[in-house]
């Protein structure tokens, strides 16, 4: 979503491939979550790092609101599609080192631009929402970026956190002036020992 318009599915968002449910090998769907935080697919979802060709690039102004809407749910085939899992939502940007954004696989640095955490002790800001909206920082340096959004379904068992990830292609216009940071890489930003995200008996929190 940009310019207050919900665009066509996969128009500006890199397409992903189908995956399997962790607890049902027969359940195969494009909207299944991802689990392996040490694999390159954690950048943009299954197969999406290389699915840039054919994806359009949205031109956005630094300081504007952008967002992602829920395309569909593997478990709920009827609209309205909502985020029904408990967990945080986050957004990252990674600037392409060249003008060839289609060919950029997101293997350079990323920086976080938004975080949606707990609303209270038992409820998350993302819960029951139809998507996630956030503001591009006004001082974001102009350039071509992959815009990454993720929602984490934080589960009580160790190493079962579900990642719902999508990446859009954008070109940011604006005065710049900012120095983004801290910088991370995917994979590498998360470890299984991280408290509150990936460990067992995780609490509601960042």
C-alpha positions in Angstrom: 0.0 0.0 0.0 1.3 3.4 -1.0 -0.2 6.7 -2.1 -3.2 5.7 0.0 -3.9 2.9 -2.6 -3.9 -0.8 -2.1 -2.1 -2.2 -5.2 -2.5 -5.5 -7.0 -1.1 -8.6 -5.3 2.6 -9.2 -6.2 2.6 -6.0 -8.3 5.3 -4.3 -6.1 5.8 -7.2 -3.7 8.2 -10.0 -4.7 6.4 -13.3 -5.2 7.1 -16.2 -3.0 6.9 -20.0 -3.6 4.7 -22.5 -1.8 5.8 -24.1 1.4 4.6 -26.8 3.8 3.1 -26.5 7.3 5.5 -27.7 10.0 2.9 -29.9 11.6 1.2 -31.2 8.4 3.4 -32.4 5.5 0.3 -32.5 3.2 -0.6 -28.9 3.7 1.2 -26.9 1.0 0.4 -23.3 0.4 2.1 -20.1 -0.8 1.1 -18.4 2.5 2.7 -20.9 4.8 5.1 -19.4 7.3 8.9 -19.7 7.3 11.0 -21.1 10.1 14.7 -21.3 9.4 16.3 -18.1 10.6 19.7 -19.2 9.3 18.7 -19.6 5.7 18.8 -16.9 3.0 15.0 -17.2 2.5 14.6 -15.4 5.9 15.3 -12.2 3.9 12.1 -12.0 1.9 10.4 -15.4 2.1 10.7 -18.5 0.1 12.3 -17.8 -3.3 11.5 -14.1 -3.1 15.1 -12.9 -3.0 15.5 -13.9 -6.6 12.0 -13.0 -7.8 12.7 -9.3 -8.4 12.5 -9.5 -12.3 8.9 -8.8 -13.2 8.2 -6.9 -10.0 7.5 -3.2 -10.3 9.2 -0.6 -8.3 7.1 1.9 -6.4 8.2 5.5 -6.1 7.6 6.9 -2.6 8.6 10.0 -0.7 10.5 9.8 2.5 8.1 10.8 5.3 5.1 9.1 3.6 3.1 6.3 5.0 3.5 2.9 3.3 2.3 -0.5 4.3 1.4 -4.1 3.6 -2.0 -5.8 3.7 -2.7 -9.4 4.4 -3.1 -11.1 1.0 -4.8 -14.3 2.2 -4.6 -16.7 5.1 -3.8 -20.4 4.7 -6.2 -21.2 7.4 -8.9 -18.7 6.7 -9.9 -18.7 3.0 -12.6 -16.1 3.4 -12.3 -12.3 3.7 -11.6 -10.2 5.7 -8.0 -11.5 6.0 -6.4 -10.5 9.2 -3.4 -11.1 11.4 -4.7 -13.6 13.9 -1.4 -14.8 15.4 0.1 -13.2 18.5 3.5 -11.5 17.9 5.3 -8.4 16.8 5.5 -6.8 13.4 8.6 -5.0 12.1 9.8 -3.3 8.9 13.3 -3.0 7.4 15.0 -1.3 4.5 18.0 -2.5 2.5 19.5 -0.2 -0.1 20.5 -1.8 -3.4 24.3 -1.3 -4.0 23.5 -0.8 -7.7 20.7 0.6 -9.9 19.7 -3.0 -10.7 17.1 -3.4 -7.9 15.5 -6.4 -9.7 18.7 -8.3 -9.4 19.4 -7.4 -5.8 18.9 -10.3 -3.4 19.1 -8.4 -0.1 22.5 -9.8 0.9 23.7 -6.3 2.0 22.9 -4.5 5.2 19.3 -3.8 6.5 18.1 -1.3 9.1 14.8 -1.3 11.0 12.3 1.5 10.4 9.3 0.4 12.3 8.2 -1.9 15.2 4.7 -2.9 16.3 4.9 -4.5 19.7 2.6 -5.4 22.6 -0.5 -3.3 23.3 -0.7 -4.6 26.8 0.3 -7.7 28.8 -1.9 -10.0 26.7 -2.5 -8.4 23.4 -0.4 -7.3 20.4 -0.8 -4.2 18.2 -0.8 -6.4 15.1 -3.6 -8.7 16.3 -6.8 -8.7 14.2 -5.4 -6.0 11.9 -5.7 -6.3 8.1 -2.1 -5.3 7.7 0.7 -3.1 8.9 1.3 0.6 8.1 4.3 2.7 9.0 6.1 5.9 8.1 9.3 5.9 6.0 11.8 8.0 8.0 11.9 11.5 6.5 15.7 11.5 6.3 16.0 8.2 4.6 18.8 8.6 2.0 17.4 8.6 -1.6 17.8 5.4 -3.5 16.4 2.0 -4.5 15.5 -0.3 -1.7 13.9 -3.5 -0.7 11.3 -2.8 1.9 10.9 -5.9 4.1 8.0 -6.6 6.5 7.7 -9.4 8.9 5.2 -10.7 11.4 6.4 -13.2 14.1 4.0 -15.7 15.5 5.7 -16.2 18.9 5.0 -19.8 20.0 5.7 -21.3 23.4 7.9 -24.2 22.2 11.6 -23.7 21.4 12.4 -23.0 17.7 8.8 -23.0 16.5 8.4 -19.3 15.9 6.7 -18.7 12.6 7.9 -15.9 10.3 5.5 -14.3 7.8 7.7 -12.2 5.5 7.2 -10.1 2.4 9.5 -7.7 0.4 8.5 -4.8 -1.8 10.6 -2.9 -4.3 10.7 0.9 -3.8 12.6 3.9 -4.9 12.8 6.6 -2.1 12.8 10.3 -3.0 13.6 13.0 -0.5 16.2 15.3 1.0 18.1 12.5 2.7 20.6 13.4 5.4 20.1 10.4 7.7 22.6 7.8 8.7 20.7 4.6 9.0 21.6 2.2 11.8 22.2 -0.1 13.5 22.8 -2.3 10.5 22.1 -6.1 10.4 22.1 -8.8 7.8 19.6 -11.6 7.0 20.4 -14.2 8.0 22.4 -13.1 11.0 20.0 -10.6 12.7 18.4 -13.4 14.8 19.7 -16.2 16.9 17.8 -19.0 18.6 19.0 -17.7 22.0 17.3 -14.3 21.4 14.9 -13.8 24.4 11.3 -12.9 23.7 11.4 -13.9 20.0 12.7 -17.4 19.5 13.2 -19.0 22.8 10.7 -21.3 24.5 8.2 -19.8 27.0 8.6 -16.4 25.3 6.7 -13.5 26.9 4.8 -10.8 25.1 7.4 -8.2 24.3 10.0 -7.1 21.8 
